[in-house]
Amino acid sequence: MLCLLAETFCGHKDFKNIGDKLFLELKIHGMLRNEAERNALQIRFLEAHCYFTPTAFAKRKPAKGLHLARLKAGISETFYST
């Protein structure tokens, strides 16, 4: 189940909104304190994540690369809405 969730989340067009909800959950439980910690966690996760199915590789990998590049560049949240 978690692998399927990770495959969907990493390359999903709604990555920012899903990530925001996850951040709130982690913050409530004291696992993250701020956006900088969240972004660092997301970068580590995206760098370590790999796809296993041909469909996921074809459909999700390009978006995952874009999300990772945006996080590393520190691009503003408003850019994610495009």
LOKOLTI-775044 format. One record per residue: residue number from 0; residue in one letter; x, y, z of N, C-alpha, C in turn. Coordinates in nm, 2 decimals, decimal comma. Each point is the difference from the previous one (the first is absolute). Layout:
(site NUM; 'a'; (X; Y; Z); (X; Y; Z); (X; Y; Z))
...
//
This chain:
(site 0; 'm'; (0,08; -0,12; 0,00); (-0,08; 0,12; 0,00); (0,09; 0,13; 0,00))
(site 1; 'l'; (0,10; 0,00; 0,09); (0,08; 0,12; 0,00); (0,08; 0,02; -0,13))
(site 2; 'c'; (0,04; -0,11; -0,06); (0,07; 0,01; -0,13); (-0,09; 0,07; -0,10))
(site 3; 'l'; (-0,12; -0,05; -0,01); (-0,10; 0,06; -0,09); (-0,02; 0,15; 0,03))
(site 4; 'l'; (-0,02; 0,03; 0,12); (-0,02; 0,14; 0,04); (0,12; 0,08; -0,04))
(site 5; 'a'; (0,12; -0,05; 0,03); (0,13; 0,08; -0,04); (0,00; 0,02; -0,15))
(site 6; 'e'; (-0,03; -0,11; -0,08); (0,01; 0,01; -0,14); (-0,10; 0,11; -0,05))
(site 7; 't'; (-0,12; 0,01; 0,06); (-0,10; 0,10; -0,04); (0,04; 0,14; 0,05))
(site 8; 'f'; (0,04; 0,01; 0,12); (0,03; 0,13; 0,06); (0,12; 0,07; -0,07))
(site 9; 'c'; (0,11; -0,07; -0,03); (0,12; 0,06; -0,06); (-0,03; 0,07; -0,13))
(site 10; 'g'; (-0,08; -0,06; -0,08); (-0,02; 0,05; -0,14); (-0,14; 0,06; -0,02))
(site 11; 'h'; (-0,07; 0,02; 0,11); (-0,14; 0,05; -0,01); (-0,01; 0,15; -0,03))
(site 12; 'k'; (-0,09; 0,04; -0,08); (-0,01; 0,14; -0,04); (-0,04; 0,09; 0,13))
(site 13; 'd'; (-0,06; -0,07; 0,10); (-0,04; 0,07; 0,12); (0,10; -0,02; 0,11))
(site 14; 'f'; (0,12; -0,02; -0,04); (0,11; -0,03; 0,10); (0,01; 0,11; 0,11))
(site 15; 'k'; (-0,02; 0,12; -0,03); (0,01; 0,11; 0,10); (-0,11; -0,01; 0,10))
(site 16; 'n'; (-0,12; -0,02; -0,04); (-0,11; -0,01; 0,09); (0,00; -0,12; 0,09))
(site 17; 'i'; (0,04; -0,11; -0,06); (0,02; -0,13; 0,08); (0,11; 0,02; 0,10))
(site 18; 'g'; (0,11; 0,06; -0,05); (0,11; 0,03; 0,09); (-0,03; 0,09; 0,12))
(site 19; 'd'; (-0,09; 0,10; -0,03); (-0,04; 0,09; 0,10); (-0,08; -0,07; 0,11))
(site 20; 'k'; (-0,09; -0,09; -0,04); (-0,08; -0,08; 0,10); (0,09; -0,09; 0,08))
(site 21; 'l'; (0,10; -0,07; -0,07); (0,09; -0,08; 0,07); (0,08; 0,08; 0,10))
(site 22; 'f'; (0,05; 0,12; -0,04); (0,08; 0,08; 0,09); (-0,08; 0,04; 0,13))
(site 23; 'l'; (-0,13; 0,03; -0,02); (-0,08; 0,04; 0,12); (-0,01; -0,12; 0,09))
(site 24; 'e'; (-0,02; -0,12; -0,05); (-0,01; -0,12; 0,08); (0,14; -0,02; 0,08))
(site 25; 'l'; (0,11; 0,01; -0,07); (0,13; -0,02; 0,06); (0,03; 0,11; 0,10))
(site 26; 'k'; (-0,05; 0,12; -0,03); (0,02; 0,11; 0,10); (-0,08; -0,02; 0,12))
(site 27; 'i'; (-0,12; -0,04; -0,01); (-0,09; -0,02; 0,12); (0,06; -0,11; 0,09))
(site 28; 'h'; (0,07; -0,10; -0,06); (0,06; -0,11; 0,08); (0,14; 0,03; 0,04))
(site 29; 'g'; (0,05; 0,12; -0,03); (0,13; 0,04; 0,05); (0,12; -0,06; -0,08))
(site 30; 'm'; (-0,03; -0,05; -0,12); (0,10; -0,06; -0,09); (0,07; 0,10; -0,09))
(site 31; 'l'; (-0,06; 0,11; -0,02); (0,06; 0,11; -0,08); (-0,04; 0,13; 0,07))
(site 32; 'r'; (0,09; 0,10; -0,01); (-0,03; 0,13; 0,07); (-0,03; 0,11; -0,10))
(site 33; 'n'; (0,06; -0,01; -0,12); (-0,02; 0,12; -0,09); (0,01; -0,05; -0,15))
(site 34; 'e'; (-0,02; 0,10; -0,09); (0,01; -0,03; -0,14); (0,14; -0,04; -0,05))
(site 35; 'a'; (0,10; 0,05; 0,06); (0,14; -0,04; -0,04); (0,02; -0,15; 0,03))
(site 36; 'e'; (-0,05; -0,04; 0,11); (0,02; -0,15; 0,04); (-0,09; -0,08; -0,10))
(site 37; 'r'; (-0,12; 0,05; -0,03); (-0,08; -0,07; -0,09); (0,06; -0,01; -0,14))
(site 38; 'n'; (0,05; 0,11; -0,05); (0,07; -0,01; -0,13); (0,12; -0,09; 0,00))
(site 39; 'a'; (0,08; 0,00; 0,10); (0,11; -0,08; 0,01); (-0,04; -0,15; 0,00))
(site 40; 'l'; (-0,11; -0,03; 0,07); (-0,05; -0,14; 0,00); (-0,05; -0,04; -0,13))
(site 41; 'q'; (-0,07; 0,09; -0,07); (-0,06; -0,03; -0,13); (0,12; -0,02; -0,10))
(site 42; 'i'; (0,10; 0,08; 0,00); (0,11; -0,02; -0,09); (0,07; -0,13; 0,02))
(site 43; 'r'; (0,03; -0,04; 0,13); (0,06; -0,13; 0,03); (-0,09; -0,11; -0,05))
(site 44; 'f'; (-0,13; 0,01; 0,02); (-0,10; -0,11; -0,04); (0,00; -0,01; -0,15))
(site 45; 'l'; (-0,01; 0,11; -0,07); (-0,01; 0,00; -0,15); (0,13; -0,05; -0,06))
(site 46; 'e'; (0,12; 0,03; 0,06); (0,13; -0,04; -0,05); (0,01; -0,15; 0,02))
(site 47; 'a'; (-0,05; -0,06; 0,10); (0,01; -0,14; 0,03); (-0,11; -0,09; -0,07))
(site 48; 'h'; (-0,11; 0,06; -0,03); (-0,11; -0,07; -0,06); (0,03; -0,05; -0,14))
(site 49; 'c'; (-0,04; -0,12; -0,03); (0,01; -0,05; -0,14); (-0,13; -0,07; -0,04))
(site 50; 'y'; (-0,03; 0,01; -0,12); (-0,12; -0,07; -0,05); (0,03; -0,14; -0,04))
(site 51; 'f'; (-0,10; -0,09; 0,01); (0,02; -0,14; -0,03); (-0,08; -0,05; -0,12))
(site 52; 't'; (-0,11; 0,07; -0,03); (-0,08; -0,05; -0,11); (0,02; 0,09; -0,12))
(site 53; 'p'; (-0,01; -0,06; -0,12); (0,02; 0,08; -0,12); (-0,10; 0,11; -0,01))
(site 54; 't'; (-0,12; -0,02; 0,04); (-0,11; 0,10; -0,01); (0,04; 0,12; 0,09))
(site 55; 'a'; (0,03; -0,03; 0,13); (0,04; 0,11; 0,09); (0,12; 0,07; -0,05))
(site 56; 'f'; (0,10; -0,07; -0,05); (0,12; 0,06; -0,05); (-0,03; 0,10; -0,11))
(site 57; 'a'; (-0,09; -0,04; -0,09); (-0,03; 0,09; -0,12); (-0,09; 0,11; 0,04))
(site 58; 'k'; (-0,10; -0,02; 0,09); (-0,10; 0,10; 0,03); (0,04; 0,09; 0,11))
(site 59; 'r'; (0,08; -0,05; 0,10); (0,03; 0,08; 0,12); (0,14; 0,06; 0,01))
(site 60; 'k'; (0,10; -0,07; -0,06); (0,14; 0,05; 0,02); (0,03; 0,14; -0,05))
(site 61; 'p'; (-0,06; 0,04; -0,12); (0,03; 0,14; -0,04); (-0,05; 0,10; 0,10))
(site 62; 'a'; (-0,12; -0,02; 0,06); (-0,05; 0,10; 0,10); (0,08; -0,01; 0,13))
(site 63; 'k'; (0,04; -0,12; 0,03); (0,09; -0,01; 0,12); (0,12; 0,08; -0,01))
(site 64; 'g'; (0,07; -0,01; -0,12); (0,12; 0,08; -0,02); (-0,03; 0,15; 0,01))
(site 65; 'l'; (-0,11; 0,05; -0,05); (-0,04; 0,14; 0,01); (-0,02; 0,04; 0,14))
(site 66; 'h'; (-0,07; -0,08; 0,08); (-0,03; 0,03; 0,14); (0,14; 0,01; 0,07))
(site 67; 'l'; (0,09; -0,09; -0,02); (0,13; 0,00; 0,06); (0,08; 0,12; -0,03))
(site 68; 'a'; (0,00; 0,04; -0,13); (0,07; 0,12; -0,05); (-0,06; 0,12; 0,07))
(site 69; 'r'; (-0,13; 0,01; 0,01); (-0,06; 0,12; 0,06); (0,03; 0,01; 0,15))
(site 70; 'l'; (0,00; -0,12; 0,07); (0,04; 0,00; 0,14); (0,14; 0,05; 0,02))
(site 71; 'k'; (0,09; -0,06; -0,08); (0,15; 0,04; 0,01); (0,02; 0,15; -0,03))
(site 72; 'a'; (-0,08; 0,05; -0,10); (0,02; 0,14; -0,04); (-0,07; 0,09; 0,10))
(site 73; 'g'; (-0,08; -0,05; 0,09); (-0,07; 0,08; 0,09); (-0,11; 0,09; -0,06))
(site 74; 'i'; (-0,06; -0,05; -0,11); (-0,10; 0,07; -0,07); (-0,12; 0,02; 0,09))
(site 75; 's'; (-0,06; 0,11; -0,01); (-0,12; 0,04; 0,08); (-0,12; -0,09; -0,02))
(site 76; 'e'; (-0,08; -0,01; 0,11); (-0,12; -0,08; -0,01); (-0,09; 0,03; -0,11))
(site 77; 't'; (-0,01; 0,13; -0,04); (-0,09; 0,03; -0,10); (0,03; -0,06; -0,13))
(site 78; 'f'; (0,13; -0,03; -0,02); (0,04; -0,06; -0,13); (-0,05; -0,14; -0,01))
(site 79; 'y'; (-0,03; -0,07; 0,11); (-0,05; -0,13; 0,00); (-0,14; -0,01; -0,06))
(site 80; 's'; (-0,08; 0,11; 0,01); (-0,14; -0,01; -0,05); (-0,01; 0,00; -0,15))
(site 81; 't'; (0,11; 0,02; -0,07); (-0,01; -0,01; -0,15); (0,01; -0,13; -0,05))
//
